[in-house]
Amino acid sequence: MFDPVSYHVAETLNDGREVEIRAQRPEDREALLFAVSRASKETLYYRFLVAKHNFSEEEEHFFLDIDFINHVVLVAETIEDGRPVIIGGCRYIVVEPGRAEVAFSVIDAYQKKGLGTALMRRLAAIGREAGLTEFFAEVLSDNVPMMKVFKGSGLAMTTKLEGPVFSVSLNLLRPREAALAGPVAKAEPCSHI
């Protein structure tokens, strides 16, 4: 049986750098805060809708206390100066059966290297395995990189512009399955990731 808590895979970015995409661990707190400190105001604004470098205790609990059932988090880690550092991450939070809100963040130095796409692919596979049929997100209309990740995911996508925000919906059925099944299809768990 698939266990997201022990999930880890190797990926190679477009620039040849090796990264590990793995489940977030409780001991990642300091590494995650360090990653946030390395992100630009723009990156933080796109992720949190405010340029936020500090978090309340309640917010830290939300980001760190995850159950890998209704709240799944993956981090991307690479080696810098001989030590592992977190350079990005993604999460989904189940809001109702079959549907989960999704969010991503990649620190600036690693953007435009395929990391967001790799994170999306891995998170979608976990979501399918868990029986999810849809990811959704609210994305600022000028957040072109995030929209490119969603468009390039290979998932059927619908968007609706509401003021300065796109409401994005991603169908987690595999593209061929989605075309064959039609709009009312129910997801079947994948046999592999």
Secondary structure, DSSP 8 states (H G I E B T S, - for coil): ---GGG-EEEEE-TTS-EEEEEE--GGGHHHHHHHHHHS-HHHHHHHHSS------HHHHHHHH---SSSEEEEEEEEEETTEEEEEEEEEEEEEETTEEEEEEEE-GGGTTSSHHHHHHHHHHHHHHHTT--EEEEEEETT-HHHHHHHHTTSSEEEEEEETTEEEEEEE-S-HHHHHHH-TT------S--
